[in-house]
Amino acid sequence: MQAAEITAADLPPLPTRRGFAKWYSQPVVQVCLIAMVCFLCPGMYNALSGIGGGGQVDPKASNDGSVALYSTFAATSFFSGTLCNRLGARLTLGVGAAGYALYIGAFLSYNINQNSGFVVAAGALLGVCAGMLWTAQGSMTLAYATESTKGRLFALFWMIFNMGAVLGSAIELGLTYDSEASTVSNSVYAAFLAIAAIGAFIPLFLVSPGLMVRVDGTRVVVPVHPSWKTEIVGLYRCLRYNVWILLLFPYFLSSNWFYTWQFNSYNGALFTLRTRSLNSMLYWLFQVFASLAFGVAIDSTRFRRVNRAWGGLVFVTALCMAVWGAAYHFQKGYTRADLAEPRAAEFARIDFKDAGYANHVVLYIFMGIMDAIWQNFAYWLMGAMSNDASQLAYLVGFYKAIQSAGAAGVFRMDSNLAPYMTELAVSWGLNAAGILFVIPVILLRVTDRTDEAVVTADEVPTVIAASALEKEGSLDEKKGSMA
């Protein structure tokens, strides 16, 4: 790949950094700040989603909003790599973060006036913003890592990000502990709205990606103000010369599909409100531990990267089959009709004080663990393919586009009242298909090292000078040909 050689000449010289400035510009610190954006914005969104129906007893408004959200999310994400390279990762991240507060505010409004149209409109706008946020986050996190730290650095991000959902779920639990209602109160939505609004300002304090140096001394090479035409051509070439990415689309598609069954058809259907909040907190909390363990294991230098790829796939497969097998066992005990009138009054929702709760919550915890490892493995695979920030922006954009298209489809399925068992079967089948299509990608694309041109911090002045001479020579040639 030649992206680094093409754009290296445009790298700005590094400023002199000492003390706090030097510490602050470290990749690990910047990734923590990026994670804090997601802690405060998508983290609060996940806390609401995790209790089912966006905190409403009737999930229809939430489902309709989610369909709008993920439809625009999918459309935007396909081109969000282009947007990220053109606008810059920091601006893209900041604009993306702004949409979460509006979406949470729409649910606060719905609690007051039942205006479902506002939820749908806010969801559509959030889809655009989310596509930008996640592409910028993914491209920066993977580009800042070295070959041997991509799993751990992404795991660090995932830990901090999911602690936001843990915090949000803890707030829900505290404010709903003594509530007899099945719908989240205005105070919960207001608290989440304030937290998400704060997160939108953090991107202002990030170091420019073009000034970042990895821990091994290499510079992060990013496109500097490319034209829209250049970016569209780059997107086309990325697809044309990386046809293997199509094999990962089934894995990408299934990566958000299972959320609907987990959040709405399991947690939202079976449990009381306070228990749903507790379940959600545990779901996200165990993602923190799972992502850390998997990130350390997948980056282990004791084994070749190819062997780690196969080991990761085997572990993902075993965990996925075990979780869905246990889920099928529980799903046989209830149907959607049990929660509909007139049988709903007789359906006893499970409280955490009830006998038999432990088995249900253990399964929900393992659903969270599976989610963390599924997502971590997807990002690790993309990171194993490239070190170039512009290419990673395209790849992450494809990932979020296909992932969001799947989410839009399954939320529409749930909104149309598909049987719970059907949702489970489709989710399980898509996960299995995604795993099968990863096999040829590992066979054909994963190597022990990604061979790409890199630029060290010491080489930048020389590269810039050489580029200036080259451009000057090219200009002279053009003048001569015109004469």
CORTARA-V629662 format. One record per backbone hydrogen bond with DSSP energy under -0.5 kcal/mol. CO is the residue of the C=O (numbers start at 1). NH is the residue of the N-H. If there is no record, write none. Layout:
co = <CO/CO>
nh = <NH/NH>
This chain:
co = <1/2/3/4/7/8/18/18/19/20/21/23/26/27/28/29/30/31/32/33/34/35/36/37/38/41/41/42/43/44/45/46/47/48/49/52/53/55/57/58/59/60/61/62/63/64/65/66/67/68/69/70/71/72/73/74/75/76/76/77/77/79/80/81/82/83/84/85/88/89/90/91/92/93/94/95/96/97/97/98/99/100/101/102/103/104/105/106/107/108/109/109/110/114/115/115/116/117/118/119/120/121/122/123/124/125/126/127/128/129/130/131/132/133/134/135/136/137/138/139/140/141/146/146/149/150/151/152/153/154/155/156/157/158/159/160/161/161/162/163/164/165/166/167/168/169/170/171/172/173/176/185/186/187/188/189/190/191/192/193/194/195/196/197/198/199/201/202/203/208/209/212/214/217/218/219/220/221/223/227/228/229/230/231/232/233/234/235/236/237/238/242/243/244/244/245/246/248/249/250/251/252/253/254/256/257/257/258/259/260/260/261/262/263/266/267/270/272/273/274/275/276/277/278/279/280/281/282/283/284/285/285/286/287/288/289/290/291/292/293/294/295/297/300/304/305/306/307/308/309/310/311/312/313/314/315/316/317/318/319/320/321/322/323/324/325/326/327/328/330/331/335/336/337/340/340/342/343/343/344/346/347/350/351/354/356/357/358/359/360/361/362/363/364/365/366/367/368/369/370/371/372/373/374/375/376/377/378/379/380/381/382/382/388/389/390/391/392/393/394/395/396/397/398/399/400/401/402/403/404/405/406/407/408/409/410/411/412/413/414/419/420/421/422/423/424/425/426/427/428/429/430/431/432/433/434/435/435/436/436/437/438/439/440/441/441/442/449/450/455/456/456/457/459/460/461/462/463/464/465/466/467/468/469/470/471/472/473/474/475/476/477/478/479>
nh = <453/6/7/8/10/11/21/22/23/24/25/26/30/31/32/33/34/35/36/37/38/39/40/41/43/44/45/46/47/48/49/50/51/51/52/55/56/184/59/61/63/64/65/66/67/68/69/70/71/72/73/74/75/76/77/78/79/79/80/80/81/83/84/85/86/87/88/226/92/93/94/95/96/97/98/99/99/100/101/102/103/104/105/106/107/108/109/110/111/112/112/113/114/116/118/119/120/121/122/123/124/125/126/127/128/129/130/131/132/133/134/135/136/137/138/139/140/141/142/143/144/145/149/150/153/154/155/156/157/158/159/160/161/162/163/164/164/165/166/167/168/169/170/171/172/173/174/175/176/177/179/189/190/191/192/193/194/195/196/197/198/199/200/200/201/202/204/205/206/211/212/220/217/457/214/221/222/389/225/231/232/233/234/235/236/237/238/239/240/241/242/245/246/247/248/248/249/252/253/254/255/255/256/258/259/260/261/262/263/264/265/266/267/268/270/271/350/276/277/278/279/280/281/282/283/284/285/286/287/288/288/289/290/291/292/293/294/295/296/297/298/299/300/303/308/309/310/311/312/313/314/315/316/317/318/319/320/321/322/323/324/325/326/327/328/329/330/331/332/333/334/338/339/340/343/344/345/346/347/347/348/349/272/354/357/360/361/362/363/364/365/366/367/368/369/370/371/372/373/374/375/376/377/378/379/380/381/382/383/384/385/385/386/392/393/394/395/396/397/398/399/400/401/402/403/404/405/406/407/408/409/410/411/412/413/414/415/416/418/417/423/424/425/426/427/428/429/430/431/432/433/434/435/436/437/438/438/439/439/440/441/442/443/444/445/446/446/451/452/219/459/460/460/463/464/465/466/467/468/469/470/471/472/473/474/475/476/477/478/479/480/481/482/483>
